[in-house]
């Protein structure tokens, strides 16, 4: 790994936050929410997108491990009041379901 890669990973890691679906709905309406499956590292996916690594991203898109959030997913997330680890790689908001619930 290069220093630039390490710095990018550290920067993205520092910019992650847990957000509720309610906080993400407006981004979904803009079509910029990208869903990452539990089997992938959210920060690694964000770095691949930031670096425009099309080959790696294509593999994940083809496998379904990374995808634009669908209407069905959005409806499920809304109904379950889902929460997500999230990071922005403009213009995208990259999300992964969180294992914990935010305190009310």
C-alpha positions in Angstrom: 0.0 0.0 0.0 1.2 3.5 -0.7 1.1 6.4 1.6 -1.5 8.0 -0.5 -3.7 4.9 -0.2 -3.2 4.8 3.6 -4.0 8.5 3.9 -7.2 8.1 1.8 -8.3 5.1 3.9 -7.7 7.1 7.1 -9.5 10.1 5.8 -12.6 8.0 4.7 -12.6 6.2 8.0 -12.6 9.4 9.9 -15.5 10.7 7.9 -17.9 7.7 8.5 -21.0 8.1 10.7 -24.0 6.1 11.6 -27.1 7.6 10.0 -30.7 6.7 10.2 -32.7 5.9 7.1 -34.7 9.1 7.7 -31.4 11.1 7.3 -30.6 9.2 4.1 -34.1 9.4 2.4 -33.4 12.7 0.6 -30.2 11.3 -0.8 -32.0 8.2 -2.0 -34.5 10.5 -3.7 -31.6 12.0 -5.6 -30.4 8.6 -6.7 -27.0 8.8 -5.0 -27.2 6.1 -2.3 -25.0 3.1 -2.9 -25.5 0.0 -0.8 -22.6 -2.2 0.3 -23.2 -5.7 1.4 -22.1 -6.9 4.9 -19.3 -9.0 3.3 -17.4 -6.0 2.1 -15.4 -3.3 3.9 -17.3 0.0 3.6 -14.1 2.0 3.6 -12.4 -0.1 1.0 -15.5 0.3 -1.3 -15.4 4.1 -0.7 -11.7 4.2 -1.6 -12.3 2.2 -4.8 -15.0 4.7 -5.8 -12.9 7.7 -4.8 -10.0 6.3 -6.9 -12.3 5.4 -9.8 -11.1 1.8 -9.9 -13.6 0.7 -12.5 -12.4 -2.9 -12.7 -12.9 -3.6 -9.0 -16.1 -1.7 -8.8 -17.5 -3.7 -11.8 -16.7 -7.0 -10.1 -18.7 -5.9 -7.0 -21.6 -4.5 -9.1 -21.8 -7.7 -11.2 -21.9 -9.8 -8.0 -24.5 -7.5 -6.4 -22.2 -6.8 -3.4 -22.4 -3.1 -4.3 -25.5 -1.6 -5.9 -27.6 1.5 -6.1 -30.2 1.3 -3.4 -33.5 0.0 -4.8 -37.0 1.1 -4.1 -37.7 -2.3 -2.4 -34.7 -1.8 -0.1 -35.7 1.7 0.7 -39.2 0.6 1.7 -37.8 -2.2 3.9 -35.3 0.3 5.5 -38.1 2.8 6.1 -40.3 0.2 7.7 -37.6 -1.2 9.9 -36.1 2.2 10.8 -32.7 1.0 9.6 -29.4 2.6 10.5 -26.3 2.6 8.4 -22.6 3.2 8.6 -22.2 5.9 5.9 -19.5 7.8 4.1 -19.7 10.4 1.4 -17.7 10.1 -1.8 -19.3 13.0 -3.7 -21.7 12.8 -5.2 -22.5 9.4 -3.6 -23.5 8.4 -0.1 -22.1 4.9 0.4 -24.0 2.9 3.1 -23.9 -0.4 4.9 -26.4 -1.6 7.4 -25.3 -1.1 11.0 -25.5 -3.8 13.5 -26.7 -1.5 16.2 -29.5 0.9 16.8 -29.1 4.6 17.5 -30.3 5.7 20.9 -33.6 7.4 20.7 
